[in-house]
Amino acid sequence: MSPVLAGVLQLIALVAALALAYRPLGDYMAAVYSSPKHLRMEKVIYRCIGAHADAQMRWPAYLRAVLAFSAVGVLLLYLLQRVQGGMPLSLGFASISPDQAFNTAASFVANTNWQSYSGEQAMGHVVQTAGLAVQNFVSAATGMAVAIALVRGFLRSRTGDLGNFWADLVRGTVRVLVPIAVIGAVVLVACGAIQNFSGIHEVGQFMGGSQQTNGGAVASQEVIKELGTNGGGYFNGNSAHPFENPGAFTNLFEVFLILVIPFALTRTFGKLVGNVKQGYAVLATMGIIWLGFTALMMWTEFAHGGPALEAAGAAMEGKETRFGVGGSSIFSVATTLTSTGAVDSFHSSFTAFGGGIQLLGMMLGEIAPGGVGSGLYGMLVMAVIAVFIAGLMVGRTPEYLGKKIGTREIKLAACYILITPTLVLGFTAASMVLPDALGSMLNTKALGAGSHGFSEVLYAFTSGANNNGSAFGGLNANTPWYNTTIGLAMLLGRFLPMVFVLALAGSLAEQKPVPETAGTLRTEKPLFAGLLVGTILIITGLTYFPALALGPLAEGLS
């Protein structure tokens, strides 16, 4: 079987698996977030944290709860790393330095999971399980809660109520993430991923000699890192490490975990608003972009010229032979179109145009299908923009799901889409003029290092501000400048957009629904899906094209 055919068959199998899970999972999540009842375990949690789960929150209260919970998470994870050296099961590792502890705490709480350290050489079992793995669950549940709050904004009339953050957080964790993670961890263990608390021991090497390695609760953390679109690896090799991702089946299974909730949330959205066709329109938009990017990535990696690449059958540098070009391309697009920093190959070793596809995927805002929760609310904000543009074209007051898109709503949506480019381009520009920041580029003498070195820095801040977490190699990001600035980019890129999303939800929830008329734009039709795709690509292209031209495009054309 040719590598190209193998890659296409993997993609077909993945689409089939996602299609089978789409309806039942989407309907289940709709039932979870609309149920008036609380499970006994949930009631215990509410009592422990002092939450009144039935109390309705307007958007300022909902936002305060999100920010307060996340701030406590950053503080606790920071402290856990700072005292690691004195804790049991630390594997003899020292406490983490202040700047790296801040960077890591910000990273995992912001659902970014950017890592400027080698996991197996820095983090003990307690930090990995009680710190990083816990944040993998709750940061994902926070994103889902904000998405559901925005959906309720379209549903509520003249109340301003968006539900209860604590109930949404707990339900998303207990009823959605934990059950799927348990099943997924069993599958990974059965396929060869490790799950233990062993210490450091010597392992023989094939060519002689030995090296040190350690075990860990890897399978349980691997499954939630993918399911929650987190991405932080237990080992430095991330999902290219055989302890995390043993073979071709687990590779495809992990891609399925990454995509299943973001895609299924469009069904949840359709069920909650009482029109599943609205969910199908959003799903079609996500699917068109995801399939298009995957096809482009596979083409660039299989067709790249050169004697060495032709002998290998494709651009194989930096890719695992266990997965091949097809599996690596599918994984790469899935992670960069979602807020997942997991990698099963070396992104910096992809072709120049392949690296550009990865960058563009993150620059879209990771909305196709995007992160858990963040993909849905990002797509709905873009839908508001598309409806506004359509309204200008036909001279009508724009409406979406029975709510008018007025001056306040469009200003909030515009602020949402401007935050991330401001962070990415601002921090990249600053890094390119500071000598210390430039000194972190380790390949300045390599061919094309000017454009590729710029791409490394651009990729780092694009990844951080979009809460992705993957990186181009060749950039030493474990410095005070990058630890601090990328940490700030992650926090601001995660929580500032949430401010505008929740404010938009509150504004919509205060409105009275308007009746549908013959002139109302039909947002469940293919025409709107096409308009939404065009809006996303044009806004991103106009914003980032100059930076892309200086980086991957210049490298690819050189």
N, C-alpha and C positions, 0 to 999 in steps of 0.2 A: 504494500500500500504506500502510495506517495505521501510525503509530508503534507502537501497541500490538501489532499483528500482527507487525511487524518484530522487536520485542523478543521475542515468544513464539517466533518461528521461530529466532532466534539461540539462545535457550535450548534448544530442541529439538536443534539442530545440535550444540551443546556437549555435551549429554547423550549423543548418539549417538557423538560422537568419544571421550568418556571411556569409554563402554561397550566400544568396539572396542579400546581400549588396555588396559583393566582386566586381562584375563586374561593376555595375553602378558607385559606388564610386571611384573605381580605374580609370575608364575611365574619370570620371569628373576631378579628380585631375591631370591626364595627360594633359587634355585640359587646366586646370588652369595654369599650369606651362609652357606650350608651346605656349600660346596665345600671339600674338603680340600687342593686344589691352589692354588698361587700363580703368577700370571703372572710372566714374566721381568722386566717393568718394575717390578712390585711388589717382587720380591726386591731389585732395585737400590735402591728407596726404603727398604726395611727396613735394608739395609746402611748407607745414608747417615745414617739417624736412629738407628742402633744398636738397633733393635727386634727382639725374638725373637717372630715372628708366630705361632708355634705354641704358645707358653706360655699356659696357661689362667690367668685372673685371677678372684679372688673380688671381691666388690663393693667393698671398700675400695681395692684396687689399681686396679680399673677406674675408680673415681671419681678417684683421684689422677692417673691418666693424663689423664682429661678435663680436670681443673682445671689441671694443669701445662701441657698443650698450649694451653689457652685463655689462661692467664696470659702465656705467651710471645707469643701472638698479639696480645694487648692491648699489650704492651710494644713489640713490633716496629712495629706500626701507629702507635702514639703517636710513636715516634722518627722514623719515616718522614715524618710530618706536620710534626714540629718542625724537620726539616732540609730541608724542601721548597725553601726559598728558594735554597739552594746547589746544587741538583741540576739536571742537564740535563732538558729537556722539561718544565720547570716552568711554561712559558708566561709567565714573569715574575711569577708569583704569590708572595707572601711566605709565610713559614712560618706555620703555624697557631698561634693562641694556646694556652697550656697547657690552659685549661678546655675549649675547644672540641675540642682534640686528644684529650683524655681522653674527652669525650663521644662523639666519632666512633669512637675505637678501641673503647670499650665497646660501642657500638651495633652495629658490624659483626661483632665477635667473638661477640656475644650473638645474632646472627641477627635483630637488630631493624632496623638500617639507618635509625634516626631521624636526620634531617639538620636541623641548625639553621644551615645555610649554603646558599648557592647554588652548586651544583656547578661550573657553567661560569665562576664568578667567584672560586673559591677553590682548587680542586684541579687540579694539573697531571697530565700523562699518566702519570708514574711512580706517583704516589700512587693514581690511579684504577685502573691495571692491576695493578701489583705489590703494592698494598696492599689496596684495597677489593674488587677482583674476586676476588683469591685468597681473602679471607675469605668471600666469597659461596659459594665452593665448600666450604671446609673446615668452616665453621659449620653448613652444611646436612648435611654428612656426619657431623658430630658428633651432631646430633640423631637421624639415622637409626641410628647406632651404639648410642645409649642405648635407642632403641626395640627394637632387635634383642636387646639385653642383657636387657630386661624379658621379651621373649618366651621367651628361653632360660631365664629363671627358672621359667617354667611347665613347661619341658621337662625340666630337669635334676632328678635325684633324689639327695638326700643327698650332694651334692658341693659345692654353693655356687659352682661355677664358672659364669662368665657369658661365656666366650669371651675374645678378646683385642682391646682397644680399638684398637691400632695397625693390626691386620689389618682390622677393621671400618671404620675411618676411611679407609684407603687403598683398600679395595675399593669402598666407596661412592663415592669420588671418581673413581677410575680406570675402574671398570666400569659405573657407573650415570650419574653426573652429567656427566662429560666427554663421552661419546659422544652423549647426548641434546642437550647444549649445543652441540656442533659442528653437528649437523643443524639445530637451531633457529636458530642464528646465520646459517646459509646461507639459511634461509627468510626471516628478517627482512631480510637484505641484499637478497635478490631482490625483496622487497616495498617497499624504499625506505629502510630504516634505514641510517645511515652507519657506516663502519668505516675509520678512518684515524688518522693522527697529525699532522694539520695544525695550524698555529698559529692565532693570532687574526687575523681579517681583517674588513674592512668589507663589509657586505651592504646593498644598497639596499632601501628600504621601499616598499610599494605606494603610500602617500600622499606619497612624497617623503622626502628625507633618507636617513640610513643608520644602522646600528647595528653594534656589534661582536659577533662570534660566533666560536666555535672548534669544531673537529671533535673527534674522539676515537674510541677503540675502543668505540663505543656498542653495536653489535649484539651483540658477544660478552659485554658486561656486562649488557645488557638481558635476554638469554635466561637467564643464570644467576640474575639478580636475581628473575626470576619462577619459574624451575624450582626454585630452592632456597628459595622463599618468603622471600626477603630483602626487597627493595623499594627499596633506595637508588637514586635516579635519577642518571644522568650529568649531567642538566640540572635546573635548579630546577623546571621544569614537569613533571618526572618522566614518567610514561607518557602525559601529555597533550601532550608535546612531539612534533612531527612527526618529528624525527630519531630518536626512540626508538620511536614508535608511529604509523606513517604513515597508517593507515586503518582501516576497519571490520574487514577481515579480520585484520590483525595484532592488533587489539584483542581479538578473539575467540580468536585463536591464543595470545595471552599469558595469557588466562584459562585456557585449556586447560593451558598449562605450569604455572600455579599449582596447579591441582587434580589433575593426573594422578598424581604420585607419592603424595601423601597418600591419595587414594582407592585406588590400586593396592596400597599397603602393607597394606590389610586383606586382600587376596588373599594377600600374602606371609605375613601372620600365620596365616591359615587353613592354608596349605600347610605351614608350619613346625610347627604344633601337630598336624598330621595330621587336620584336620577343617575343610574349606573352608567348611562351613556356619557355623562360629564366625566366620569372616571376613565372611560374608554378613550375619550379625546386626549386626556392628559397622558394616559398610557401610550397611545399611538405616538405622541410627540417624543416621549422618552425613548420608545422603542426605535423610532426612525433614527434618532441621533446615535443611540448606542450601537445599532447594527451598522450604521454608516461608518462610525469611527472604527469598529472592529474590522470591517472589511478593508478600510484604508490601511490600518495597522498591519494586517496580514499581508497585504499587497506590498507595502514598503519593505517589510522584513524578508519576504520570500523572493522579491524581484530585485533586490539591491545587487548591483553589478560588482565586478572585481574578481580576479582569478581565485583568491582564497575563498571568497564567499561562494563562488560558483562550485568550487570543489566540495564545500560543505553542504551545498544545496540551499543555503540561505545565510542570513547574517546570524551566525551561531555564537559569536563572542558574547560572553556574559550570560548565556542561557544554559539552563540545565538540560542535559540530554534526556533526562527522565520525562521532561515535559515537551521538548521540542519547540519549534518556532510557533506552531499553531496554539499550543496550550499557553505559552508565554505571552503571546499577543492578546489572547482572550483575557488572561489574568490582568495584564497591564492596563487594558482599556477599562475593564471592570473596576479596577481600583482607582484609576485617575478620573473616571466619570462618577465615582462615589467618593465620599470622604474617608477612604480606606487607605492607610499608608502601607498595607502589606505588599510585599513584592516577592515574586518567585524567580526573578531574573534581575540583571543589573541594568536599571533604566538608562544609565549613562552610556551603556554600550549599544543601545538600540541605534539604528541609523539616525542621521540628523533629522530627517523628516518624521521618523517614528518618535523621536524625542519631542518634536514639535507637536505631534498629535497628543502625546501625554500632557504637555503643557496646556494646549488648547482645551483639552477635556476638563482640567481643573479650572481654567479661566472662565469657562461657561458658567461657573458657580456650582459645579458638581450637582446638576439637576437632572441627569439623564442616566439612570434614575436618581442619582444623588445619594446623600447619606440617609441613614434611618431618621425619618422625620424631616430633616433639613432639606432633602431633595423635594419632598412634597410641598413644603411651604415656599421654597425657592421657586418652584415651578408655578405655584399659584400667584406669586408676586409678578412673575413674568407674564402670566395670563392677564393680570390686571393691566400691565403695560400694553399688551397686545390689544386688549379691548379698547383702551384709551386711543391707541393709534387708529383702530378701525372706526371709532367714533368720529375722530377728526376727518377721516377720509370721506365719510358719508354725511357729515354735518349733524350727527345726533349725539345726545348726551349718552356717554358710554354706560353700559350696565353689565354686570356679571353676576349670575345666579340670583337675579332679582334685587341686587343692590346697586345703587348708582355709584359710579366712580367719579367723584368730584375733585375739587382742588386739593382738599386735605388728603384724600386717599392717594392721589397721584404723586403728591409731594413725598409722602411716606414711602411709596414704592420706589421713587427715584432715589431717595436717600439710601434705601436698601441696596440698590444696584451700584451705587457709587462708593460705598465703604471699602469693599475689597480691592478694587483697582487703586484707590488712594493708598492703601496700606502696601500693596505689592510694589507699585511703581515708586512710591516714596522711599521705602526702605531699600529697594534695589539701587535707586539713584544714589542714595547716601553711601551705600556699600562700595559703589564703583569709584568714589572719589576719596575714600579714607584709606590711607596706606595700610593700616592694620587689617582692615577688612579685605583689601586686595591680596594681602599676604597669605590669606587662607586658601587661595586658589593654588593647588599643588601641581598643575600641569601647564604652567605658563610658557614652557618651552616647547610644548607639543604642537604638531601641525594643527592649525585651526584653533589654537588655544584661546585666541582672542574672542571669537564668537562662542566657542564652547564654554569657555570660562564665564562669559556673561550669562550663558544659559544656565550654568550651575547656580549662580547667585539668584537669577530670576526664578528658577525652579524652586529654590529653597524658600523664598518669600511667598511665591504662589502657593506652594504646598502648605506653608504655615498659615497664611491668612485665609485659605479656603478650607482649613481643617482637614487636610489630606494626610500628611505625615511622611510620604515617601520622599526620596532625595536622589539627585544626581551625585555619583561618586566624584572624587577629585576636589571636593570642597571640605576643608576642615572646619566644621561648624561648631566644634567643641571649644569655643573661645568666649571670653566674656561678652564681646560685641554680638556675636550671633546667638549665643544662649539667651541674652537679654532681649535683643530686638525680635528674634523669632518668637520668643515667649510672649512678648507684647502683641505681635502680629496674630498669634494664635488666640489670645484672649479677646482682643478687640475684634478680630475677624469672626469669632464665635458669638459674642454676646451683644455687640452693637447691632448686627442685623436682627437679632431677636427683639431688641427694643422696638425697632420699626415694624417688625412683623406683628408683635402684640399690640402696638398702638394702632396699626391698620385693622387688626381683628376687633379691637374695641370700638373703633370708628364705625365699622360695618355693623357691629352688634347693636349700635345705638340707632340705626336707621330702621325705617319702616319699609318692608319689601314693596317693590313697584310691580304692578301687573305686567305680564308679557303681552306685547302687541305685535302687529304684523311687521313693524320695523325693528323689532328686537333682534340683535345679532344672535344667531343660533350657535352657541359655543360648544355644542356637542357634535357638530358636523366636521367632516374631513377638511373643509375649507378653513375652519378656525385652527385645526391642528397644523395645517400648512403655514398659516399666518404666524402661529406661535413659534414654529421652528425657525422661520425667517427672522422674526423679532429677536430670538435668542442669538442667532448667528451674527446678525448685523450689529447688535449692541456690543457683543464681545469683540467682533472684528474691528469695529471702529475704535474701541478702547485699547486693545492690546496689539493691534497689527504692527505699529512701529517697534515695539519691544520684540515681538516675534521676528521681525525683519532683521534686527540686529543680532539675534541669537540663532535659533535653529534654521531659519531660512537662509541666512548668510552662510552658515556652515554647510548646509546641504547643496548650495549652489557653487561653493568654492571648489 
